[in-house]
Amino acid sequence: MDPAKEKFDFLKYIPAFLVGSLFLLNILPLLAPILAYFGETKISGFIYWLYSFTCHQKGSRSIFICDHQYGWCARCTFLWMSTLITSGLIFYFRPTFSYKGASLKVAALLCLPLALDGGIQLLGTMYSILFNTAPFYESTNTLRAITGILFGLGIGLYMFPRLRDELKTN
């Protein structure tokens, strides 16, 4: 068959699109505080606004770079960063790696710490609002980072190997 007349294989570009999208998703919140530091407040403000739809961006739960708040909270930062790293490892650095992926039980176990930490913190916040008192539980950025990483790994190790294998079979 003439290579010029071969049909375009859209499926082979899905991993590049996915990893590229995750990279862009991860780089913009990092650029926001750097741009703000250098006085580019319109661009950084747009990034903060854009990411406000995906994260609460509370300063007390965020990381600061150059005395400016990161575009995401600590938990979202590490969740999405570990998802990006997992996807890159599975699709690019070890594409022939025969890892079949985490089972649903393992993925759920890796996601459980985030659900517990975030859920208890939410209950503590609701309690403080209802009873006009301090929350009975407030997570730390270290714990948010750990639970975010575990969640991102759980989702990534469950989803990306299956997607990789599905793309190879089509």
N, C-alpha and C positions, 0 to 999 in steps of 0.2 A: 504494500500500500504506500502511496505517495505521502511522505511526512507532512507536506504542506497541506494535504487534504485530510489529515487526521483530525478527529474531533478534539476539542479542547477538554482536557481532563480536569474539571473543577475540583474533584475530590482530593487530588494530590496537593492542592494549595490550602486546604482547610487547616492543617497543623500550623503552617506559617502564619496564616491569618489569625488563628487562635492565640498563638504565643506572642505575635506582634501586638495584638489587641491587649493582652494581659500586660505586656511591657509598657505600652502607652498608658494603660490604666494605672500602673504603678509609678511611672515617672512623673506624671503631672502633679500629684500631691507633693512630691519632693521639690519640684520646680517652684511651686507657689511660695514657700517661705524664702527661697533664694531670690526669686524675682522681687518679692516685697522688700527684702534687705537692700537690693540695689535700686529701689524706688520705682519699680515697674508695678505700681499698685493697680492699674486698670487690668492688666493681664492676670496678676495674682488674684485680684478680687474676683475675676471671672472664674478662675479655677476653683477658688473657695466656694463660690456660688454653685458651680456645676457639681462639685462633690458634696454639697450640703444635701442633695437629694438622696445620697447613699449612706451618709454618716451624720451623726449628731454634732460632731466637731467640738465637743466641750473641751475647753482649754485644760481643765484639771485631768482630763483623760487622754491628753495628747502629748506628742513629742514636739519639742521646739528645736528649730535649726536657725542659727543666726538671730536669736531672740524673736523669731516669728514661728507661729504655730504651723505644724505640718498640716497638709490638706485633709488628712484623715485622723481619726483617733488611733491610739496605739493598737487596739485589737484589730481594727480594719487594716491598718498598715501591715501587720505581720500575717494576717489571714491571707490577704491578696499577694503579698510577697512570697509566701510559701507555696501558694497556688501557682504562681509564675515559675518558681524554681522547679517544682514538681513537673509541670508541663514541659518545660525546657529539657529536663533530664530524660523524660520518657520519650519525647518526640525527636530530640536532636542529638543529645550526647550519648544516648544508649538506644538508638532506634531498633536494634536487633536484640536487645535485652529481652529474654523470654518471660519476664515477669507478667503474670496474668492479671495482676491487680488485687487490691485488698478485697476481702469479702465485705458484704454489707454489714456484718456484725463488727468487723474490725473498723470499718469506716464510722459506724455509729459510736463505737467506743472512743475513737479519736475525737469525735464531735461532742461527746457528752460533757467534757470539762468546760467547754465554752457555754453550753446550754445551762449548766449548773451555775457557773460563775456569773454569767450575764443575767440569768433568770433571778438568782438571789439578789443581785445588785438592783435589778428592776423592782423587785418586791421591796427592798430597802428604801429605794427612792420614792415609791408610791406611799409607803408607810410614813416617810418623813413629810410628804405633802399633806396627807390626810390628818396627821396628828401634830403638824407644825413643830417637828423635832428633827434632830440629826438622824440620818439614815442608820439603821442598825448594821448595815454592811456596805462597805465601799471597797471595791477591788483596787489593786495596785497596777501600775503600768507594767510591771514585771509579770504579774499573773495574767494580765490582758495579752501581753506578747506571747506567753507560753500557750495559752488557750487558743489564741489566733493561729499560731503555727500548727498546733495539733489539728485544728479544724481544717485548715488549708491542706495539710498533708492527707487527712482522712478523705476529703472530697477529691483531691488530686489523685491519690493512689487508687481510689475506687473508679473514678470516671475516665481519666486519661488513657490507661492501658486498654480499656474497653473501646474507647473511641479510636485509638491507634489500630487495634485489631480489626475493628469494623471497617475502617478506611482501607486497610490492606486487602480485605476480602472483596471489596467492590471494584 
